[in-house]
Amino acid sequence: MALQLPPLRQRREDVPHLIARCLRRHGRAGQPLHTLTPEALGALCTWHWPGNVRELENVVERMVVMAGPRHELGLGDLPDELRGPADDPARATGDDYEAARRRFDRIYFSNLLQRCGGSVTTAALQAGISRGHLHRRLKELDLDANLARGLPREPGDD
């Protein structure tokens, strides 16, 4: 029996998690993990991914290799086709406001946690919100700070 998964373009909420996995996989031993600017993460999350996960992994690997010693990857590190204008039909999502905001919040908080090494306290300070509010938002968005630290999800968080 084959497991059927919808295409990545229909599972955009999975993109930040897949990117984090790819960055860990293609990082250099003994070096800090690469991070993405919010703009680069946003571009990756809105791309239509005709090649699905394999294409995403190839793009992230290429970005890491081409960045050399730099650890922050930005829009300039993306392939040209991913840096296209935001009104490009290939990037259109058709989301309503709430879905678009939720997607943005997932990207924003995922990137923030990654930049803060998974520290909820530091992330809350940088975001200008209380630690409790950040915890509630992470729970609503099904995000886990442990993933930003490279740790597995907490038991019972599935």
C-alpha positions as protocol buffer text, in pm:
chain_id: "A"
residue {
  index: 1
  type: MET
  ca { x: 0 y: 0 z: 0 }
}
residue {
  index: 2
  type: ALA
  ca { x: 148 y: 333 z: -107 }
}
residue {
  index: 3
  type: LEU
  ca { x: 130 y: 635 z: 119 }
}
residue {
  index: 4
  type: GLN
  ca { x: -21 y: 930 z: -66 }
}
residue {
  index: 5
  type: LEU
  ca { x: 93 y: 1277 z: 40 }
}
residue {
  index: 6
  type: PRO
  ca { x: -41 y: 1596 z: -111 }
}
residue {
  index: 7
  type: PRO
  ca { x: 216 y: 1798 z: -307 }
}
residue {
  index: 8
  type: LEU
  ca { x: 438 y: 2035 z: -108 }
}
residue {
  index: 9
  type: ARG
  ca { x: 257 y: 2338 z: -255 }
}
residue {
  index: 10
  type: GLN
  ca { x: -51 y: 2219 z: -61 }
}
residue {
  index: 11
  type: ARG
  ca { x: 150 y: 2167 z: 260 }
}
residue {
  index: 12
  type: ARG
  ca { x: 329 y: 2502 z: 287 }
}
residue {
  index: 13
  type: GLU
  ca { x: 326 y: 2476 z: 667 }
}
residue {
  index: 14
  type: ASP
  ca { x: 575 y: 2188 z: 631 }
}
residue {
  index: 15
  type: VAL
  ca { x: 830 y: 2398 z: 442 }
}
residue {
  index: 16
  type: PRO
  ca { x: 998 y: 2562 z: 748 }
}
residue {
  index: 17
  type: HIS
  ca { x: 1039 y: 2221 z: 915 }
}
residue {
  index: 18
  type: LEU
  ca { x: 1181 y: 2068 z: 597 }
}
residue {
  index: 19
  type: ILE
  ca { x: 1421 y: 2361 z: 556 }
}
residue {
  index: 20
  type: ALA
  ca { x: 1543 y: 2321 z: 916 }
}
residue {
  index: 21
  type: ARG
  ca { x: 1604 y: 1951 z: 849 }
}
residue {
  index: 22
  type: CYS
  ca { x: 1793 y: 2029 z: 529 }
}
residue {
  index: 23
  type: LEU
  ca { x: 2006 y: 2293 z: 702 }
}
residue {
  index: 24
  type: ARG
  ca { x: 2101 y: 2043 z: 973 }
}
residue {
  index: 25
  type: ARG
  ca { x: 2171 y: 1776 z: 714 }
}
residue {
  index: 26
  type: HIS
  ca { x: 2392 y: 1995 z: 496 }
}
residue {
  index: 27
  type: GLY
  ca { x: 2562 y: 2192 z: 772 }
}
residue {
  index: 28
  type: ARG
  ca { x: 2933 y: 2152 z: 830 }
}
residue {
  index: 29
  type: ALA
  ca { x: 3041 y: 1954 z: 1137 }
}
residue {
  index: 30
  type: GLY
  ca { x: 3159 y: 2177 z: 1419 }
}
residue {
  index: 31
  type: GLN
  ca { x: 3014 y: 2491 z: 1255 }
}
residue {
  index: 32
  type: PRO
  ca { x: 2704 y: 2687 z: 1358 }
}
residue {
  index: 33
  type: LEU
  ca { x: 2394 y: 2601 z: 1159 }
}
residue {
  index: 34
  type: HIS
  ca { x: 2298 y: 2825 z: 871 }
}
residue {
  index: 35
  type: THR
  ca { x: 1995 y: 3047 z: 919 }
}
residue {
  index: 36
  type: LEU
  ca { x: 1765 y: 3217 z: 672 }
}
residue {
  index: 37
  type: THR
  ca { x: 1659 y: 3579 z: 665 }
}
residue {
  index: 38
  type: PRO
  ca { x: 1282 y: 3626 z: 699 }
}
residue {
  index: 39
  type: GLU
  ca { x: 1270 y: 3734 z: 334 }
}
residue {
  index: 40
  type: ALA
  ca { x: 1447 y: 3420 z: 211 }
}
residue {
  index: 41
  type: LEU
  ca { x: 1230 y: 3198 z: 430 }
}
residue {
  index: 42
  type: GLY
  ca { x: 919 y: 3373 z: 301 }
}
residue {
  index: 43
  type: ALA
  ca { x: 1027 y: 3322 z: -60 }
}
residue {
  index: 44
  type: LEU
  ca { x: 1091 y: 2953 z: 3 }
}
residue {
  index: 45
  type: CYS
  ca { x: 757 y: 2910 z: 177 }
}
residue {
  index: 46
  type: THR
  ca { x: 559 y: 3073 z: -105 }
}
residue {
  index: 47
  type: TRP
  ca { x: 728 y: 2894 z: -396 }
}
residue {
  index: 48
  type: HIS
  ca { x: 507 y: 2638 z: -576 }
}
residue {
  index: 49
  type: TRP
  ca { x: 769 y: 2354 z: -555 }
}
residue {
  index: 50
  type: PRO
  ca { x: 698 y: 2158 z: -874 }
}
residue {
  index: 51
  type: GLY
  ca { x: 975 y: 1916 z: -773 }
}
residue {
  index: 52
  type: ASN
  ca { x: 835 y: 1873 z: -422 }
}
residue {
  index: 53
  type: VAL
  ca { x: 1067 y: 1793 z: -131 }
}
residue {
  index: 54
  type: ARG
  ca { x: 1357 y: 1682 z: -349 }
}
residue {
  index: 55
  type: GLU
  ca { x: 1365 y: 2023 z: -520 }
}
residue {
  index: 56
  type: LEU
  ca { x: 1347 y: 2201 z: -183 }
}
residue {
  index: 57
  type: GLU
  ca { x: 1638 y: 1997 z: -50 }
}
residue {
  index: 58
  type: ASN
  ca { x: 1844 y: 2067 z: -363 }
}
residue {
  index: 59
  type: VAL
  ca { x: 1778 y: 2441 z: -334 }
}
residue {
  index: 60
  type: VAL
  ca { x: 1876 y: 2450 z: 35 }
}
residue {
  index: 61
  type: GLU
  ca { x: 2189 y: 2242 z: -28 }
}
residue {
  index: 62
  type: ARG
  ca { x: 2292 y: 2473 z: -313 }
}
residue {
  index: 63
  type: MET
  ca { x: 2239 y: 2779 z: -91 }
}
residue {
  index: 64
  type: VAL
  ca { x: 2457 y: 2631 z: 185 }
}
residue {
  index: 65
  type: VAL
  ca { x: 2736 y: 2535 z: -56 }
}
residue {
  index: 66
  type: MET
  ca { x: 2734 y: 2869 z: -237 }
}
residue {
  index: 67
  type: ALA
  ca { x: 2727 y: 3071 z: 88 }
}
residue {
  index: 68
  type: GLY
  ca { x: 3076 y: 2954 z: 177 }
}
residue {
  index: 69
  type: PRO
  ca { x: 3171 y: 3074 z: 526 }
}
residue {
  index: 70
  type: ARG
  ca { x: 2858 y: 3291 z: 569 }
}
residue {
  index: 71
  type: HIS
  ca { x: 2597 y: 3145 z: 802 }
}
residue {
  index: 72
  type: GLU
  ca { x: 2300 y: 3372 z: 722 }
}
residue {
  index: 73
  type: LEU
  ca { x: 2135 y: 3296 z: 391 }
}
residue {
  index: 74
  type: GLY
  ca { x: 1932 y: 3569 z: 224 }
}
residue {
  index: 75
  type: LEU
  ca { x: 1738 y: 3645 z: -92 }
}
residue {
  index: 76
  type: GLY
  ca { x: 2063 y: 3682 z: -286 }
}
residue {
  index: 77
  type: ASP
  ca { x: 2142 y: 3317 z: -213 }
}
residue {
  index: 78
  type: LEU
  ca { x: 1819 y: 3194 z: -373 }
}
residue {
  index: 79
  type: PRO
  ca { x: 1805 y: 3074 z: -733 }
}
residue {
  index: 80
  type: ASP
  ca { x: 1676 y: 3346 z: -969 }
}
residue {
  index: 81
  type: GLU
  ca { x: 1337 y: 3182 z: -1024 }
}
residue {
  index: 82
  type: LEU
  ca { x: 1263 y: 3192 z: -650 }
}
residue {
  index: 83
  type: ARG
  ca { x: 1345 y: 3562 z: -628 }
}
residue {
  index: 84
  type: GLY
  ca { x: 1074 y: 3656 z: -879 }
}
residue {
  index: 85
  type: PRO
  ca { x: 814 y: 3921 z: -802 }
}
residue {
  index: 86
  type: ALA
  ca { x: 561 y: 3837 z: -532 }
}
residue {
  index: 87
  type: ASP
  ca { x: 274 y: 3886 z: -777 }
}
residue {
  index: 88
  type: ASP
  ca { x: 406 y: 3605 z: -999 }
}
residue {
  index: 89
  type: PRO
  ca { x: 118 y: 3357 z: -1052 }
}
residue {
  index: 90
  type: ALA
  ca { x: 352 y: 3071 z: -963 }
}
residue {
  index: 91
  type: ARG
  ca { x: 383 y: 3222 z: -615 }
}
residue {
  index: 92
  type: ALA
  ca { x: 15 y: 3295 z: -564 }
}
residue {
  index: 93
  type: THR
  ca { x: -144 y: 3093 z: -285 }
}
residue {
  index: 94
  type: GLY
  ca { x: -513 y: 3181 z: -306 }
}
residue {
  index: 95
  type: ASP
  ca { x: -529 y: 3194 z: 76 }
}
residue {
  index: 96
  type: ASP
  ca { x: -783 y: 3398 z: 262 }
}
residue {
  index: 97
  type: TYR
  ca { x: -654 y: 3655 z: 512 }
}
residue {
  index: 98
  type: GLU
  ca { x: -650 y: 3421 z: 814 }
}
residue {
  index: 99
  type: ALA
  ca { x: -465 y: 3144 z: 627 }
}
residue {
  index: 100
  type: ALA
  ca { x: -212 y: 3395 z: 491 }
}
residue {
  index: 101
  type: ARG
  ca { x: -158 y: 3545 z: 835 }
}
residue {
  index: 102
  type: ARG
  ca { x: -116 y: 3201 z: 993 }
}
residue {
  index: 103
  type: ARG
  ca { x: 139 y: 3110 z: 725 }
}
residue {
  index: 104
  type: PHE
  ca { x: 325 y: 3436 z: 785 }
}
residue {
  index: 105
  type: ASP
  ca { x: 321 y: 3383 z: 1163 }
}
residue {
  index: 106
  type: ARG
  ca { x: 459 y: 3029 z: 1125 }
}
residue {
  index: 107
  type: ILE
  ca { x: 740 y: 3160 z: 905 }
}
residue {
  index: 108
  type: TYR
  ca { x: 811 y: 3456 z: 1134 }
}
residue {
  index: 109
  type: PHE
  ca { x: 816 y: 3257 z: 1458 }
}
residue {
  index: 110
  type: SER
  ca { x: 1006 y: 2963 z: 1307 }
}
residue {
  index: 111
  type: ASN
  ca { x: 1277 y: 3197 z: 1183 }
}
residue {
  index: 112
  type: LEU
  ca { x: 1281 y: 3391 z: 1511 }
}
residue {
  index: 113
  type: LEU
  ca { x: 1324 y: 3072 z: 1714 }
}
residue {
  index: 114
  type: GLN
  ca { x: 1597 y: 2952 z: 1480 }
}
residue {
  index: 115
  type: ARG
  ca { x: 1786 y: 3283 z: 1515 }
}
residue {
  index: 116
  type: CYS
  ca { x: 1748 y: 3263 z: 1895 }
}
residue {
  index: 117
  type: GLY
  ca { x: 1869 y: 2904 z: 1912 }
}
residue {
  index: 118
  type: GLY
  ca { x: 1530 y: 2788 z: 2039 }
}
residue {
  index: 119
  type: SER
  ca { x: 1530 y: 3021 z: 2340 }
}
residue {
  index: 120
  type: VAL
  ca { x: 1169 y: 3126 z: 2397 }
}
residue {
  index: 121
  type: THR
  ca { x: 1277 y: 3398 z: 2640 }
}
residue {
  index: 122
  type: THR
  ca { x: 1516 y: 3558 z: 2390 }
}
residue {
  index: 123
  type: ALA
  ca { x: 1264 y: 3521 z: 2107 }
}
residue {
  index: 124
  type: ALA
  ca { x: 992 y: 3688 z: 2313 }
}
residue {
  index: 125
  type: LEU
  ca { x: 1223 y: 3978 z: 2395 }
}
residue {
  index: 126
  type: GLN
  ca { x: 1317 y: 4024 z: 2030 }
}
residue {
  index: 127
  type: ALA
  ca { x: 952 y: 4006 z: 1920 }
}
residue {
  index: 128
  type: GLY
  ca { x: 847 y: 4253 z: 2190 }
}
residue {
  index: 129
  type: ILE
  ca { x: 588 y: 4018 z: 2341 }
}
residue {
  index: 130
  type: SER
  ca { x: 560 y: 3836 z: 2671 }
}
residue {
  index: 131
  type: ARG
  ca { x: 704 y: 3487 z: 2708 }
}
residue {
  index: 132
  type: GLY
  ca { x: 356 y: 3353 z: 2788 }
}
residue {
  index: 133
  type: HIS
  ca { x: 208 y: 3511 z: 2477 }
}
residue {
  index: 134
  type: LEU
  ca { x: 484 y: 3356 z: 2266 }
}
residue {
  index: 135
  type: HIS
  ca { x: 422 y: 3014 z: 2421 }
}
residue {
  index: 136
  type: ARG
  ca { x: 49 y: 3043 z: 2339 }
}
residue {
  index: 137
  type: ARG
  ca { x: 125 y: 3150 z: 1980 }
}
residue {
  index: 138
  type: LEU
  ca { x: 371 y: 2862 z: 1932 }
}
residue {
  index: 139
  type: LYS
  ca { x: 110 y: 2616 z: 2057 }
}
residue {
  index: 140
  type: GLU
  ca { x: -157 y: 2764 z: 1826 }
}
residue {
  index: 141
  type: LEU
  ca { x: 83 y: 2739 z: 1531 }
}
residue {
  index: 142
  type: ASP
  ca { x: 202 y: 2389 z: 1628 }
}
residue {
  index: 143
  type: LEU
  ca { x: 563 y: 2507 z: 1652 }
}
residue {
  index: 144
  type: ASP
  ca { x: 815 y: 2358 z: 1894 }
}
residue {
  index: 145
  type: ALA
  ca { x: 1114 y: 2556 z: 2019 }
}
residue {
  index: 146
  type: ASN
  ca { x: 1304 y: 2228 z: 2062 }
}
residue {
  index: 147
  type: LEU
  ca { x: 1314 y: 2186 z: 1684 }
}
residue {
  index: 148
  type: ALA
  ca { x: 1509 y: 2514 z: 1660 }
}
residue {
  index: 149
  type: ARG
  ca { x: 1757 y: 2370 z: 1911 }
}
residue {
  index: 150
  type: GLY
  ca { x: 1792 y: 2055 z: 1702 }
}
residue {
  index: 151
  type: LEU
  ca { x: 1614 y: 1848 z: 1968 }
}
residue {
  index: 152
  type: PRO
  ca { x: 1319 y: 1614 z: 1908 }
}
residue {
  index: 153
  type: ARG
  ca { x: 965 y: 1726 z: 1988 }
}
residue {
  index: 154
  type: GLU
  ca { x: 858 y: 1694 z: 2349 }
}
residue {
  index: 155
  type: PRO
  ca { x: 666 y: 1372 z: 2427 }
}
residue {
  index: 156
  type: GLY
  ca { x: 292 y: 1426 z: 2392 }
}
residue {
  index: 157
  type: ASP
  ca { x: 333 y: 1719 z: 2152 }
}
residue {
  index: 158
  type: ASP
  ca { x: 212 y: 1527 z: 1847 }
}
